Amino acid sequence: KVAIPAAVHEVIRVACVGDSITFGSQSVANTRNYPTALQEKLGAGYLVKNFGVSGATMRNTADKPYTKQPEYAASKAFLPDIVIIMLGTNDGKSHNWSIGGTEAAYTEDAVALIEAYRSLESKPEIYFMTSPTAHDRGTAQSRYKIIPSNVNEEIVPLQGLVAYEEKCHFIDMNLATKN
C-alpha cells in the first residue's frame, strides 16, 4: 500500500521526471510512455504529468543535464505531491561516464535533485527508479552510445544507494527488465 501525501490540490499530482524512457522514446504525440499508462491506471483522483526529456542526464557535467532543461522548472512549478525520478541511462554513454569523478558526481547531483523537490511547498513523496537493464544487442544502446556495463554495473547500484540513503521509495526497473 502506497502512503499518499496530504493533498495540496483537488487531485494528487504526480510528476514523472526522466529521460526518453519517461518521455516516450520514438513516441508519437508523447502518448506511448509509462506516465500515460500510470494516469490510466490511477484514474481521476490523480493528475500524472510527463516531464521527461529525451537525452537528459542526472549529472550536471554530462552533455544534457536535466536540471538545465525547461521541464525541470516546469516540474517544480507543477507543485507535485509525488515525484518519480528515473535518470541515469544517458549518464552511461561513453562520453558522459568517462568524465572524472563519475560516481561521486552522480550521487551528489541525484541528492541535490531529490532535495530540490523535497523543498517544494507541496512536500512531495519521492520515488527513485533505477534505469532499466541496458542490453548489449547492438541496436538502441549502440546507436545512442550507451554502454550497458556503465548502466547495469555502475549507475544502477548508485541509484539503489541514493534511494536508500535518501529514504526515497524505490522502484527497481533494472531487475524488472533483466530479460
N, C-alpha and C positions, 0 to 999 in steps of 0.2 A: 504494500500500500504506500502510495506516494504522499508525503506531507505537503499540503498545499499552503502556500504563504497567505497571510492575511491580505485579502484583495484590496488593492488601492483603487481598482476600476470595477465597472459593472461585470466585466468578464475577466478571466485570468489571462494575462498577456504573456505569451511565450516568444522569446527572441531566439532564433536559430542563427548562430554565428559560425562561420566557417569558410571553406574554400569552394571549389567547383562541386565537390561531393555534396555539399549543402545546397549550393545554388541550383544545381541540376546540370551536370556536365552534359553538353550537347542537347540540352533540353529546349524544346520548342515552347515559347511563351512562358518559360520558367514554371512549368507545371509538373514535370516528372522529377520529383525530388522528395526527400523524406519530410520536409516541413509541410508540404501539401498533403501527404499521406497522414501525417500526425494531426493536422487540422481535421481531416475527415474522421479519424478515429476518436478524437477528443470531443468533437461536436460543438454546439452553440455556446456552451459555457466558457469557451476558450477562444482567444484570438492568437493564432500562430502566424508569425511574420518571418519571412526568409530574408536574412541579412548576409547571405553567402556572397563571396566574391571569388570568381574563378582566378586561380593562381595565387591566392593570398597565403601568406606565411604567418606563423606565430612570431618569429624572430624579427625584431625591428632592424636588424642589419642585413636581412636577406633581401631578395630582389623585389618583393611586393608585400611589405608589412601590412597586415590587416588594420592596424591602428592608424595607418596613413590613408585609408580608403574612406570615402564619404559614408559608406554603410556603417562604419564604426560609430561615427557621431549620430547617425540616424538610429542605430540600435539603442544607444543610451537615451536619446530623446524620446523613444518609444516608452520609456519607464516600465520595463518588463517586470513581471512577477517571478518569472522563471527564465533563465538564460541557459541555453545548451551550446557548449563550445566544442567544436571539432576542428582544430587547426594543427597541422604538423606534417601532412603528407608532402606539401610543396617545400617544406624545410628540408626534406630528404633528397631534393635534387642535388646532383653532384656539385654544382657551383654554389649552392646555398650551404650545404653541410660542411664544406671544406673551409668555410670562413672560421678563423680562430675562435676558440672558446665556445664551441657549439653547445655542449651540454649545459654549462653554466648560463649561457646567454638564453637558451631556450627556456630553462627553468625560471630565470629572472623575468623574462618577458611574459611568460604564462602567469606567474604570480601577479605581476603588475596588471595584466588584463582582468584577472579574477577580482582583484582589489578595486579596479575601476568600476566594475559592475556592482560589487558589494557596496560601494559608497553612494550608489544612486538612492534617491529619496524612496523609491519603491522597495528597496532592500530585497532584491531577488534571491531566490534559491538558485544555486549554480550546479549545473550538471556538466561534468567534464568527460568528454568522449574521446577514446583513442582513435587513431587513424585506422581505417580498415586495413586488412592484410594487403600488402603490396606484393603482387606475384610477378615473377620474372618469366613472363610469357612472350617477351619480345614484341608486345603490342603497345598498349597505352603507356606503360611505365617507360619504355624505350623512347616513345615519341615525346614524352614530357620530361625525359631525363631524370626520372625519379629512380633512385637506387633502392631496391627492395630491402637490402640489409640495413641501410640507414634508417628506414622507417621501422621495420619489424624488430630489429635488434637494438637500436639505439633510442629512437624517438618514442616508441610505444612504452618501453619501461619508464622513461621520464614522465610521460603522460600519467601513468599509474601512480608514480611517486608524487607528482604535483597534486593529483586529486586526493590522495591520502593525506599528505601534509597540510593541504589547504582545507581539508574536511568538506570536500565537494561530493556530491552524488557522483557515482562513477558508472559509466557505460562502456563496456569493453567490446567495441566493434571489431577490433583486431581478432579476438577469439571467435566472435560470431561469424567471421568471414574467412576462416582458415581454409576452407575447401575451395 
